[in-house]
Amino acid sequence: MKLIVSDGHKGIQKAVRESFLGSSWQMCHVHLIRQALKKVPKKKQKEVSEKIKEALVDRQKYTNLIDELDIMGYRGVADTLEIFQYDVMNYMQFPQNHWRRIRTTNIVERTNKEIKRRSKVVGAFPNQESVLRLAVSILIDINEE
């Protein structure tokens, strides 16, 4: 395991440090933006969200944004971005054609949602192998996409 992407849950971060030695932890961009926007008035959320998205591709832009948000009076947002500043760009250590999929937890969440949706249709599974077959077929479908 080289990269683990999750929300900012401290327990996950601790588990990565202790159990996945040599792995990097990546703060999910979607979760970071959601967490930051909780500290911004509704009418300014779109503007701040766009600024964060633009800054998430370059470390210098990200650092400048932290200062800019602090000057704008959004110290809470600046603090949130500052806390995760070393954990939001770890995905860039991997090939660029993978970046879009590994900077967030969206693919994992979508996979879990699809497994849940398709297993509800079946209801009760006769054995573990049938559950495994369903999950593997879903993963194959997603991989082909």
Secondary structure per residue as TSV (DSSP state, phi and psi in degrees):
chain	resnum	aa	ss	phi	psi
A	1	M	-	360.0	121.3
A	2	K	-	-104.4	-31.0
A	3	L	E	-140.3	132.4
A	4	I	E	-121.2	122.4
A	5	V	E	-109.1	131.5
A	6	S	E	-157.9	180.0
A	7	D	-	-75.0	-174.4
A	8	G	S	-83.6	19.7
A	9	H	-	-58.9	124.8
A	10	K	H	-63.4	-32.0
A	11	G	H	-65.8	-38.6
A	12	I	H	-67.6	-42.7
A	13	Q	H	-60.4	-42.3
A	14	K	H	-64.8	-43.0
A	15	A	H	-61.8	-39.3
A	16	V	H	-62.9	-47.0
A	17	R	H	-61.3	-40.9
A	18	E	H	-88.6	-34.1
A	19	S	H	-108.9	-18.5
A	20	F	S	-120.3	63.3
A	21	L	T	-58.8	134.2
A	22	G	T	88.6	-5.9
A	23	S	-	-91.5	150.9
A	24	S	E	-98.0	148.2
A	25	W	E	-106.5	132.4
A	26	Q	E	-116.4	125.8
A	27	M	E	-75.0	125.2
A	28	C	-	-60.3	129.4
A	29	H	H	-62.0	-40.4
A	30	V	H	-63.2	-45.4
A	31	H	H	-65.9	-36.9
A	32	L	H	-62.6	-46.8
A	33	I	H	-63.6	-43.8
A	34	R	H	-59.9	-44.2
A	35	Q	H	-64.6	-40.4
A	36	A	H	-67.8	-41.5
A	37	L	H	-68.3	-18.5
A	38	K	T	-62.6	-19.4
A	39	K	T	-104.9	15.5
A	40	V	S	-123.7	139.6
A	41	P	-	-59.3	145.9
A	42	K	H	-49.1	-45.1
A	43	K	H	-70.1	-13.8
A	44	K	H	-106.2	-3.1
A	45	Q	H	-62.9	-41.3
A	46	K	H	-62.7	-45.0
A	47	E	H	-61.0	-48.1
A	48	V	H	-66.4	-39.9
A	49	S	H	-59.0	-45.6
A	50	E	H	-62.5	-41.0
A	51	K	H	-62.5	-42.3
A	52	I	H	-65.2	-45.7
A	53	K	H	-58.4	-42.6
A	54	E	H	-64.4	-37.3
A	55	A	H	-77.3	-19.9
A	56	L	T	-73.2	0.8
A	57	V	T	-104.5	-6.8
A	58	D	-	-147.9	127.2
A	59	R	H	-61.9	-39.0
A	60	Q	H	-67.2	-41.4
A	61	K	H	-61.2	-39.8
A	62	Y	H	-62.6	-46.7
A	63	T	H	-63.0	-42.5
A	64	N	H	-63.2	-37.8
A	65	L	H	-64.1	-38.8
A	66	I	H	-57.7	-46.5
A	67	D	H	-64.5	-43.2
A	68	E	H	-61.4	-44.6
A	69	L	H	-65.0	-36.6
A	70	D	H	-63.5	-43.5
A	71	I	H	-64.7	-36.5
A	72	M	H	-70.9	-9.9
A	73	G	T	97.7	11.6
A	74	Y	-	-103.8	61.2
A	75	R	H	-61.0	-37.0
A	76	G	H	-62.4	-41.1
A	77	V	H	-67.2	-45.3
A	78	A	H	-58.8	-41.4
A	79	D	H	-61.9	-43.9
A	80	T	H	-60.8	-47.4
A	81	L	H	-64.0	-37.0
A	82	E	H	-66.4	-40.0
A	83	I	H	-58.0	-39.0
A	84	F	T	-102.6	12.3
A	85	Q	T	-59.4	-28.6
A	86	Y	T	-93.7	-0.1
A	87	D	T	-120.7	9.6
A	88	V	S	-103.8	-8.2
A	89	M	S	-123.5	17.1
A	90	N	G	-63.7	-26.0
A	91	Y	G	-62.3	-21.1
A	92	M	G	-71.8	-7.5
A	93	Q	G	-77.7	-6.3
A	94	F	S	-108.1	167.5
A	95	P	-	-55.2	140.2
A	96	Q	G	-59.4	-31.2
A	97	N	G	-69.8	-8.5
A	98	H	G	-97.3	-16.6
A	99	W	H	-53.5	-45.6
A	100	R	H	-58.8	-33.4
A	101	R	H	-90.2	-23.4
A	102	I	H	-104.4	0.0
A	103	R	S	-85.7	-9.7
A	104	T	S	-134.3	172.8
A	105	T	S	-94.7	9.0
A	106	N	H	-54.8	-42.0
A	107	I	H	-66.1	-37.9
A	108	V	H	-69.0	-44.7
A	109	E	H	-64.1	-40.1
A	110	R	H	-65.8	-40.0
A	111	T	H	-63.1	-47.4
A	112	N	H	-61.0	-41.1
A	113	K	H	-63.8	-40.9
A	114	E	H	-68.4	-40.9
A	115	I	H	-62.2	-43.7
A	116	K	H	-62.4	-45.6
A	117	R	H	-60.9	-46.0
A	118	R	H	-76.0	-27.4
A	119	S	H	-77.9	-26.7
A	120	K	H	-62.9	-34.9
A	121	V	H	-62.9	-39.9
A	122	V	H	-72.6	-38.3
A	123	G	-	85.2	-103.3
A	124	A	S	-101.6	130.8
A	125	F	-	-91.3	141.6
A	126	P	S	-68.9	-29.0
A	127	N	S	-161.8	174.4
A	128	Q	H	-65.5	-34.4
A	129	E	H	-62.1	-37.3
A	130	S	H	-67.9	-36.2
A	131	V	H	-65.2	-44.0
A	132	L	H	-62.8	-41.6
A	133	R	H	-60.5	-43.0
A	134	L	H	-62.9	-48.5
A	135	A	H	-61.4	-43.0
A	136	V	H	-64.9	-40.8
A	137	S	H	-64.0	-37.4
A	138	I	H	-64.7	-44.8
A	139	L	H	-63.7	-38.0
A	140	I	H	-64.2	-43.9
A	141	D	H	-59.6	-45.1
A	142	I	H	-65.1	-40.2
A	143	N	H	-62.8	-36.1
A	144	E	H	-69.7	-28.0
A	145	E	-	-68.3	360.0
